[in-house]
Amino acid sequence: MEKRITPPLSNSGIVPILDGATSDVQSVSTEICSEKKIASDNTLGLEERLEAYENIIDSEIGDTNLVRARNIEREVGLRQIFLKFEGNNPTGTQKDRIAFVQVMDAMRRGFGIITAATCGNYGAALALASSFAGLKCIIYIPSDYHGSRNQEMTILGAELVTVKGDYESAVEASRCSAENDDIYDANPGGANTLLQLKGYGEIANEIYDELRDAPAVLAVPVSNGTTLAGIYRGFVSLYRRGKTSRIPRIVAGSSYKKNPIVNSFVQNMPSCENLDPLRIKETFVNEPLINWHSIDGDLALEAVRTTGGWAAHASDKMMLSVSRFIREREGLSTLPASTSSLIALIERHKKEPLPNDRYVVILTGRK
């Protein structure tokens, strides 16, 4: 059974801090309102709208901060740890990267409506990206979802559809709607997978621009595995083009025994195996990480294994503790779930000291 939630008439653009990430919608709208006006005007020519939208992407999406965490280095005894803070994106996570790329693709292909399922962050990103393009956005939300970014999505003009069941049920409902009603499908694992991987591959390019080579290790929090797989492919491309001297070892971190990618690696399974849905328990902390089925899990697992990397679990208690630690020592307010990547790196170093090199950790959160 589906329940539709109609967006409110107000479109103030003022969005509260929700789900541990801050949306910077108001400032973005002020800075590039002229480009938004052109991109969202369906009476103008497509070429003019696409140019304006591309200017929005170039101005506001990606190119996030890479900062050296010297205080953390001293605490854990490992030099040259760099934090790639995706919280600098408008809605506070890396999801903006693929949301804006797919909305632009939908515009180019003549779609007027775009849809995807979400448990929060991706829906906020897609709603924002759609609002800049004048596209209608339909977000499918599982009834089991207990986050609080719904208000943000509706303020941005998205139509919310609540689906009985879990995230996977919401994805299926969104996909069926796209197929039956000629709507652009922005869900992971579909026809746009390569586009999504390329969008996340830009993170690798930005890291290279700062370090002028690949780090020894790249640690990424995982849920569906798309972000990790995309960054890995970005580094593969850089290496093949002779830009880097190596491909980094890829590390995956996620919630304790609640993610198929990490679980499959730890248990040395040949492929990414589903978990029992009944054993997956969502909490306020682990919600961005948990899945019984990781849609791009095989791609992520292959990246970890091919590079000689590793995967590790992180408890809610540990993620909360490390999030506080990062805030106190480095001044970054991170989404606790994203610290699973740093935890995977630190715990490995405790057991098996890593050589002094360069290590990059992907984090999301508040600005």
Summary of the structure (lengths in Angstrom):
residues: 367
radius of gyration: 19.5
end to end distance: 37.3
largest distance: 61.3
contacts: 1383
relative contact order: 0.15
helix: 47%
strand: 16%
